[in-house]
Amino acid sequence: MRLLLDTHVFVWMHAAPERLSRRARDVLVDAESELLLSCVVPWELGIKAGQGKLRLPEPVDVYCASRARAARMKLVDIRFAHVFEAVRLPDHHRDPFDRMLVAQARVERVPILSGDRALRAYDVEVVPA
């Protein structure tokens, strides 16, 4: 199964896996799963850490790179197709990071692993975290 990870899922899988459902934990450790990590995740984490809303044990670049590598994640850059999809989305969700994740999931045709119920308002598959 290919899955795009929401930011909170990326953090929880490393720092608080008990916050994830049993199914989500199983999918995250399954060698058959292809985990996709958007470049918006470290961007969002960096902003939250800079604002003092999140404490990471290491600088954001080291934190994200080491954990993505350890979990064999494929990195997803932002492409023009993602941007164009994001600006076409209805205004169900105000968070620009989540809107980009939805756009990337739609363009790449993959579900999002997320606990954010607001994402279900979009025409995208959301796998509950």
Buried (B, 14 or more C-beta within 10 A) or exposed (E): EEBBBBBBBBBBBBEEEEBBEEEBBEBBEEEEBEBBBBBBBBBBBBEBBEEEEBEBEEEBEEBBBEBBEEBEBEBBEBEEEBBEBBEEBEEEBEBEBBBBBBBBBBBBEBBBBBBBEBBBBBEBBBBEB
